[in-house]
Amino acid sequence: MNEPVLNIKDLRIHFQLPQGLLKAVDGVSLEIRRGQIMGLVGESGGGKSMVGLSILRLVPEGGRIASGEILFEGKNLLALPDHEVRSIRGSEISMILQDPLTSLNPVFRIRSQMIDVLRLHKGYGKKEAELIAIELLHNIGIPDPEKNFQKYPHQLSGGMRQRVVIAIAFSCNPKLIIADEPTTALDVTIQAQILRLLKNLSKEYQTSVLFITHDLGIVANLCDRVAVIYAGEIVETASTRDLFTSPRHPYTKALFRSIPRHDRKQEQLFSIEGMMGTPIDWPDRCKFYPRCTEKLDACKDATSLAPVARSGDHRVRCLRCQ
C-alpha cells in the first residue's frame, strides 16, 4: 500500500485559560493515503475543526500545539520554519471552509482572487493564469465562466461561490485538501452537487481529502475511510463499509442510533444521555465513560484504558473491544 500523504501522531492542542488547561485535542493519531477521502466525524466541540486547522498551523490565538507530529509526505510540518509552511498552504495543502464568503475576499472580483493564487504558487504569467482560471470554472460547472469570472463574490449564489472556492483549492493541484463542513450552509440539492464534484475531482487529480463533518449521511456517500472523534480523541477508525455495517465503539453505535430512520416507527428519537462537557472537564480515563451505556468497572481506572484494538484495519479505543 502507498505511503500516507498525511500522518498525524499523538497530536495535542492546549489552551491556557483562567479556569484551567483546556485540552482541545488530546492525543489524535490519523493517517490519510494518496487519493483517499477520510471522513472525520463527531459532534460539535469534539475537536474536529481544530485538527484541520493544526495541519496548516492555524491554531487560534491563545492555543498551542503542545506535542505530537504532523508528517506531510514525511516532513514534520510542526518543525518547519514559518516561511516554508506559508509556501505549502494553498499549493500543496488547501482548505475549503463551511462559508465560502469566509474564504473569498468580498472587495475583489473572482478573477483577481483566482489569478493571484495561480501566479503566487505556480509562477504563471497574468494571461496564462487567466486562461487556466476560466478553464477551471468551466470544468467545475460554472455557467458562462468568462462572465462570472468578472463578478464579485456577493453576486454569485452560495452554491456557485462554493464551486469557486473548490476551483481555487484544486487550482494548484494540491496533494491534500482539508474540507471543513463545506456544504452545511447549502440546500440539499446543491449539497449533493458539491459533494459529487469534490469526489470526482479527488479521483481525477488523485488528491487526498480530510472531510470534516457531523453528518453520517455525507460520510456514507463520499468517504473511503472514517475516523470518529469524541472529546479530542479518535475513538474508532475503519473503512466506511465496516463502520456502517459493524460499528464497535459505544459512541459510534449511539451516533447511528440517533439517526432518524424512515423504515421504523419511533415514538421518540434516540439521544445520547448527558453532555460531552468542556475540554477542561474531560477526564483522564475514557472520555465517553460518563455517558456510556456499556461501561465496565475497569473503565474507571485510567491506567486500564487499553490501546486501540486492531482487527484488520478497524481500530477501536474501548475495553470491550479488546
FENKA-V707439 format. One record per residue. N is the residue number from 1. RES is the residue in three letters. SS is DSSP state (hx for helix, st for strand, lp for the rest). Layout:
n | res | ss
N | RES | SS
N | RES | SS
//
This chain:
n | res | ss
1 | MET | lp
2 | ASN | lp
3 | GLU | lp
4 | PRO | st
5 | VAL | st
6 | LEU | st
7 | ASN | st
8 | ILE | st
9 | LYS | st
10 | ASP | st
11 | LEU | st
12 | ARG | st
13 | ILE | st
14 | HIS | st
15 | PHE | st
16 | GLN | st
17 | LEU | st
18 | PRO | lp
19 | GLN | lp
20 | GLY | st
21 | LEU | st
22 | LEU | st
23 | LYS | st
24 | ALA | st
25 | VAL | st
26 | ASP | st
27 | GLY | st
28 | VAL | st
29 | SER | st
30 | LEU | st
31 | GLU | st
32 | ILE | st
33 | ARG | st
34 | ARG | lp
35 | GLY | lp
36 | GLN | lp
37 | ILE | st
38 | MET | st
39 | GLY | st
40 | LEU | st
41 | VAL | st
42 | GLY | lp
43 | GLU | lp
44 | SER | lp
45 | GLY | lp
46 | GLY | lp
47 | GLY | lp
48 | LYS | hx
49 | SER | hx
50 | MET | hx
51 | VAL | hx
52 | GLY | hx
53 | LEU | hx
54 | SER | hx
55 | ILE | hx
56 | LEU | lp
57 | ARG | lp
58 | LEU | lp
59 | VAL | lp
60 | PRO | lp
61 | GLU | lp
62 | GLY | lp
63 | GLY | st
64 | ARG | st
65 | ILE | st
66 | ALA | st
67 | SER | st
68 | GLY | st
69 | GLU | st
70 | ILE | st
71 | LEU | st
72 | PHE | st
73 | GLU | lp
74 | GLY | lp
75 | LYS | st
76 | ASN | st
77 | LEU | hx
78 | LEU | hx
79 | ALA | hx
80 | LEU | lp
81 | PRO | lp
82 | ASP | hx
83 | HIS | hx
84 | GLU | hx
85 | VAL | hx
86 | ARG | hx
87 | SER | hx
88 | ILE | hx
89 | ARG | st
90 | GLY | lp
91 | SER | lp
92 | GLU | lp
93 | ILE | st
94 | SER | st
95 | MET | st
96 | ILE | st
97 | LEU | lp
98 | GLN | lp
99 | ASP | lp
100 | PRO | hx
101 | LEU | hx
102 | THR | hx
103 | SER | hx
104 | LEU | lp
105 | ASN | lp
106 | PRO | lp
107 | VAL | lp
108 | PHE | lp
109 | ARG | st
110 | ILE | hx
111 | ARG | hx
112 | SER | hx
113 | GLN | hx
114 | MET | hx
115 | ILE | hx
116 | ASP | hx
117 | VAL | hx
118 | LEU | hx
119 | ARG | hx
120 | LEU | hx
121 | HIS | hx
122 | LYS | hx
123 | GLY | lp
124 | TYR | lp
125 | GLY | lp
126 | LYS | hx
127 | LYS | hx
128 | GLU | hx
129 | ALA | hx
130 | GLU | hx
131 | LEU | hx
132 | ILE | hx
133 | ALA | hx
134 | ILE | hx
135 | GLU | hx
136 | LEU | hx
137 | LEU | hx
138 | HIS | hx
139 | ASN | hx
140 | ILE | lp
141 | GLY | lp
142 | ILE | lp
143 | PRO | lp
144 | ASP | lp
145 | PRO | hx
146 | GLU | hx
147 | LYS | hx
148 | ASN | hx
149 | PHE | lp
150 | GLN | lp
151 | LYS | lp
152 | TYR | st
153 | PRO | hx
154 | HIS | hx
155 | GLN | hx
156 | LEU | lp
157 | SER | lp
158 | GLY | hx
159 | GLY | hx
160 | MET | hx
161 | ARG | hx
162 | GLN | hx
163 | ARG | hx
164 | VAL | hx
165 | VAL | hx
166 | ILE | hx
167 | ALA | hx
168 | ILE | hx
169 | ALA | hx
170 | PHE | hx
171 | SER | hx
172 | CYS | lp
173 | ASN | lp
174 | PRO | lp
175 | LYS | lp
176 | LEU | st
177 | ILE | st
178 | ILE | st
179 | ALA | st
180 | ASP | st
181 | GLU | lp
182 | PRO | lp
183 | THR | lp
184 | THR | lp
185 | ALA | lp
186 | LEU | lp
187 | ASP | lp
188 | VAL | hx
189 | THR | hx
190 | ILE | hx
191 | GLN | hx
192 | ALA | hx
193 | GLN | hx
194 | ILE | hx
195 | LEU | hx
196 | ARG | hx
197 | LEU | hx
198 | LEU | hx
199 | LYS | hx
200 | ASN | hx
201 | LEU | hx
202 | SER | hx
203 | LYS | hx
204 | GLU | hx
205 | TYR | hx
206 | GLN | lp
207 | THR | lp
208 | SER | st
209 | VAL | st
210 | LEU | st
211 | PHE | st
212 | ILE | st
213 | THR | st
214 | HIS | lp
215 | ASP | lp
216 | LEU | hx
217 | GLY | hx
218 | ILE | hx
219 | VAL | hx
220 | ALA | hx
221 | ASN | hx
222 | LEU | hx
223 | CYS | lp
224 | ASP | lp
225 | ARG | st
226 | VAL | st
227 | ALA | st
228 | VAL | st
229 | ILE | st
230 | TYR | st
231 | ALA | lp
232 | GLY | lp
233 | GLU | st
234 | ILE | st
235 | VAL | st
236 | GLU | st
237 | THR | st
238 | ALA | st
239 | SER | st
240 | THR | hx
241 | ARG | hx
242 | ASP | hx
243 | LEU | hx
244 | PHE | hx
245 | THR | hx
246 | SER | lp
247 | PRO | lp
248 | ARG | lp
249 | HIS | lp
250 | PRO | hx
251 | TYR | hx
252 | THR | hx
253 | LYS | hx
254 | ALA | hx
255 | LEU | hx
256 | PHE | hx
257 | ARG | hx
258 | SER | lp
259 | ILE | lp
260 | PRO | lp
261 | ARG | lp
262 | HIS | lp
263 | ASP | lp
264 | ARG | lp
265 | LYS | lp
266 | GLN | lp
267 | GLU | lp
268 | GLN | lp
269 | LEU | lp
270 | PHE | lp
271 | SER | lp
272 | ILE | lp
273 | GLU | lp
274 | GLY | lp
275 | MET | lp
276 | MET | lp
277 | GLY | lp
278 | THR | lp
279 | PRO | lp
280 | ILE | lp
281 | ASP | lp
282 | TRP | lp
283 | PRO | lp
284 | ASP | lp
285 | ARG | lp
286 | CYS | lp
287 | LYS | lp
288 | PHE | lp
289 | TYR | hx
290 | PRO | hx
291 | ARG | hx
292 | CYS | lp
293 | THR | lp
294 | GLU | lp
295 | LYS | lp
296 | LEU | lp
297 | ASP | hx
298 | ALA | hx
299 | CYS | hx
300 | LYS | hx
301 | ASP | lp
302 | ALA | hx
303 | THR | hx
304 | SER | hx
305 | LEU | lp
306 | ALA | lp
307 | PRO | lp
308 | VAL | lp
309 | ALA | st
310 | ARG | st
311 | SER | st
312 | GLY | lp
313 | ASP | lp
314 | HIS | st
315 | ARG | st
316 | VAL | st
317 | ARG | lp
318 | CYS | lp
319 | LEU | hx
320 | ARG | hx
321 | CYS | hx
322 | GLN | lp
//
